[in-house]
Structure formats: structure tokens, C-alpha cells
Amino acid sequence: MNEFEDSLKIMSYYHTSLRNIGVFTSTSFAGAIYSIILLNIFTYML
């Protein structure tokens, strides 16, 4: 039973880190797209 609890802890930790990585990746990706669009608008206005 102890091994099962340990694997459960590892799985929950793995899931949490994966979720954090996903959130970080999506936010950085959105920020990059946003900055590219802003740069395009800025250069279009010039």
C-alpha cells in the first residue's frame, strides 16, 4: 500500500509540473503573438 501512495504522490507531482509547464508555454506563446501583432501594427502606422 505504501508503494501505491508513493506512486500517487509522484503522479500528482508530475501532473502539477506538467500543468505549470503548459500554462507557462501558453502564456509565453500568447505574449509572443501579441508582441508580433503590436509590432506589425506599429510598423504599419509608420
C-alpha positions as CSV (number, residue, x, y, z in Angstrom):
1,M,0.0,0.0,0.0
2,N,2.9,2.3,0.7
3,E,4.3,1.9,-2.8
4,F,0.8,2.8,-4.2
5,E,0.8,6.0,-2.1
6,D,4.3,6.9,-3.3
7,S,3.4,6.4,-6.9
8,L,0.3,8.5,-6.4
9,K,2.4,11.3,-5.0
10,I,4.8,11.1,-7.9
11,M,1.8,11.1,-10.4
12,S,0.2,14.2,-8.7
13,Y,3.6,16.0,-8.7
14,Y,4.2,15.1,-12.3
15,H,0.7,16.3,-13.2
16,T,1.2,19.6,-11.4
17,S,4.5,20.3,-13.1
18,L,3.0,19.4,-16.5
19,R,0.2,21.8,-15.9
20,N,2.6,24.6,-14.8
21,I,4.7,24.0,-17.9
22,G,1.5,24.1,-20.1
23,V,0.4,27.4,-18.5
24,F,3.9,28.9,-18.9
25,T,4.1,27.8,-22.5
26,S,0.7,29.1,-23.5
27,T,1.2,32.5,-21.8
28,S,4.7,33.0,-23.4
29,F,3.2,31.9,-26.8
30,A,0.3,34.3,-26.4
31,G,2.8,37.1,-25.4
32,A,5.0,36.4,-28.4
33,I,2.0,36.5,-30.8
34,Y,0.7,39.7,-29.1
35,S,4.0,41.5,-29.4
36,I,4.4,40.4,-33.1
37,I,0.9,41.8,-33.8
38,L,1.7,45.0,-32.0
39,L,5.0,45.3,-33.9
40,N,3.1,44.8,-37.2
41,I,0.5,47.5,-36.3
42,F,3.3,49.9,-35.2
43,T,5.3,49.4,-38.4
44,Y,2.1,49.8,-40.5
45,M,1.3,53.1,-38.8
46,L,4.8,54.3,-39.6
